[in-house]
Amino acid sequence: MRWTLLAVLFAAVAATVSGQGLKMSVGLDAGFIPGVQERQTLADPSGIYLPAGTQFSEDYSYGAGRIGAFVDLTYAVLSAAYRTSVTPLTGSITAFGQTASGQAALSLSFLEARAMAKVPFRLPGLTALILAGAEYTACLSGSIGGMALDDQSKQDVSDTSLIGGFGLDFAAGEKWFLRSCVMGGYSLTSRRSAPYYDGFAYVSSSRWRIELDLDAGWLIIGRNAAERH
């Protein structure tokens, strides 16, 4: 089910490119995610741990890096990458206006797939881009505080997300170009599975991030890098 949104995006990409003067580039894609942010808001409806009905929130964050490859078409970008955590996990619990926080060792690895529509705007010496689409990340392995994640926990941290942002392309030669992007992503699947909320009631959840990317691409079909759009 989580791949359905990407399948729709891939179909839209094919329809967009059909009938256009095809331009295609391939390249390497690297990025840094300063913080993946997650909030789970829960309640204790029966008063087992807290006064009955008390709501509280759990916040988690960590930094990550990614490296992969992309195919760039006239009005679309398709990519696949490997993503890994690069910082410890910071967590906090807030209740009754008070917050307690701490850190734990974290190891997470993901396989990431993206399909994005691209709107280019040619400017003197560069091309500005608007990017928007969908992403799926599948957790391959992970541990928190030295304890390995079970299969259900790996599904919980896997994501189907909406992503979007802005980029700039700079010609670096007849066929080569560099691309820098600022991206944002919001998870559509931040609610975790039932065992996570055992003893509590689910209220709401969210997961989001900001990402900084730097890509290097090579034009294989179409005009030179400065004119490829």
Residue pairs with C-beta under 8 A, 6 or more apart in sequence:
2 136
2 158
2 160
2 189
3 136
5 134
5 136
5 160
5 188
6 113
6 114
6 115
6 134
6 135
6 136
8 134
9 115
9 116
9 117
9 133
9 134
10 78
10 115
12 117
13 73
13 75
13 76
13 78
13 115
13 117
16 74
16 75
16 76
16 117
17 73
17 74
17 75
17 76
20 74
20 75
21 74
21 222
22 73
22 74
22 221
22 222
23 73
23 74
23 219
23 221
23 222
23 223
23 228
23 229
24 71
24 72
24 73
24 219
24 220
24 221
24 222
25 71
25 72
25 177
25 217
25 218
25 219
25 220
25 222
25 228
26 69
26 70
26 71
26 72
26 217
26 218
26 220
27 69
27 70
27 72
27 179
27 215
27 216
27 217
27 218
28 67
28 68
28 69
28 70
28 215
28 216
28 217
29 66
29 67
29 68
29 69
29 70
29 79
29 81
29 213
29 215
30 65
30 66
30 67
30 68
30 213
30 214
30 215
31 65
31 66
31 67
31 81
31 181
31 183
31 211
31 212
31 213
31 214
32 63
32 64
32 65
32 66
32 211
32 212
33 63
33 64
33 65
33 66
33 83
33 209
33 210
33 211
33 212
34 63
34 210
34 212
35 61
35 62
35 63
35 209
35 210
36 61
36 62
36 63
36 64
36 207
36 208
36 209
37 59
37 60
37 61
37 206
37 207
37 208
37 209
38 59
38 60
38 61
38 190
38 205
38 206
38 207
39 57
39 58
39 59
39 60
39 204
39 205
39 206
39 207
40 57
40 58
40 190
40 192
40 196
40 205
41 55
41 56
41 57
41 58
41 203
41 204
41 205
42 55
42 56
42 57
42 58
42 197
42 200
42 201
42 202
42 203
43 53
43 54
43 55
43 56
43 200
43 201
43 203
44 50
44 51
44 52
44 53
44 54
44 56
44 199
44 200
44 201
45 52
45 53
45 200
45 201
46 52
47 53
47 54
48 199
49 199
49 200
50 56
50 95
54 95
54 96
55 95
55 203
56 93
56 94
56 95
57 93
57 94
57 95
58 91
58 92
58 93
59 91
59 92
59 93
59 94
60 89
60 90
60 91
61 89
61 90
62 85
62 87
62 88
62 89
62 90
62 106
62 108
63 85
63 86
63 87
64 83
64 84
64 85
64 86
64 87
64 108
65 83
65 84
65 86
66 81
66 82
66 83
66 84
66 112
66 211
67 81
67 82
68 79
68 80
68 81
68 82
68 112
69 79
69 80
69 81
70 77
70 78
70 79
70 80
70 215
70 217
71 77
71 78
71 79
72 118
72 217
73 118
74 118
74 222
74 229
75 117
75 118
75 119
75 120
76 115
76 116
76 117
76 118
77 114
77 115
77 116
77 118
77 131
77 133
78 114
78 115
78 116
79 112
79 113
79 114
79 116
80 111
80 112
80 113
80 114
81 111
81 112
81 114
82 109
82 110
82 111
82 112
83 109
83 110
83 111
83 112
83 137
84 107
84 108
84 109
84 110
85 106
85 107
85 108
85 109
85 142
87 106
88 103
88 104
88 105
88 106
89 103
89 104
89 105
89 106
89 144
90 101
90 102
90 103
91 101
91 102
91 103
91 104
92 99
92 100
92 101
92 102
93 99
93 100
93 101
104 144
104 145
105 143
105 144
105 145
105 146
106 142
106 143
106 144
107 141
107 142
107 143
108 139
108 141
108 142
108 157
109 139
109 140
109 141
109 142
110 137
110 138
110 139
110 140
110 158
111 137
111 138
111 140
112 135
112 136
112 137
112 138
113 135
113 136
113 137
114 133
114 134
114 135
114 163
115 133
115 134
116 131
116 132
116 133
116 134
116 163
116 164
117 131
117 132
117 133
118 129
118 130
118 131
119 129
119 130
119 131
120 127
120 128
120 129
120 169
120 229
121 127
121 128
121 129
121 130
122 229
125 170
125 171
125 226
126 168
126 169
126 170
126 171
127 168
127 169
127 229
128 166
128 167
128 168
128 169
129 166
129 167
129 168
129 169
129 179
129 181
130 164
130 166
131 163
131 164
131 165
131 166
131 167
131 181
131 183
132 162
132 163
132 164
132 165
133 162
133 163
133 164
134 160
134 161
134 162
134 163
135 159
135 160
135 161
135 162
135 163
135 185
136 158
136 159
136 160
136 161
137 158
137 159
137 161
138 158
139 149
139 154
139 155
139 157
139 158
140 154
141 148
141 149
141 154
142 148
142 149
142 153
142 154
142 157
143 149
149 157
152 193
152 195
155 193
156 192
156 193
156 196
158 189
159 187
159 188
159 189
159 190
159 207
160 187
160 188
160 189
161 185
161 186
161 187
161 188
161 189
162 185
162 186
162 188
163 183
163 184
163 185
163 186
164 183
164 184
165 181
165 182
165 183
165 184
165 211
166 181
166 182
167 179
167 180
167 181
167 182
167 213
168 179
168 180
168 181
169 177
169 178
169 179
169 225
170 177
170 178
170 179
170 180
171 177
171 224
171 225
171 226
172 178
172 216
172 225
173 225
174 224
174 225
175 218
175 219
175 224
175 225
176 216
176 217
176 218
176 219
176 225
177 216
177 217
177 218
177 219
177 225
177 228
178 214
178 215
178 216
178 217
179 213
179 214
179 215
179 216
179 217
180 212
180 213
180 214
180 215
181 211
181 212
181 213
181 214
181 215
182 210
182 211
182 212
182 213
183 210
183 211
183 212
183 213
184 208
184 209
184 210
184 211
185 208
185 209
185 211
186 206
186 207
186 208
187 206
187 207
187 208
190 205
190 206
190 207
191 202
191 205
192 205
219 225
219 228
222 228
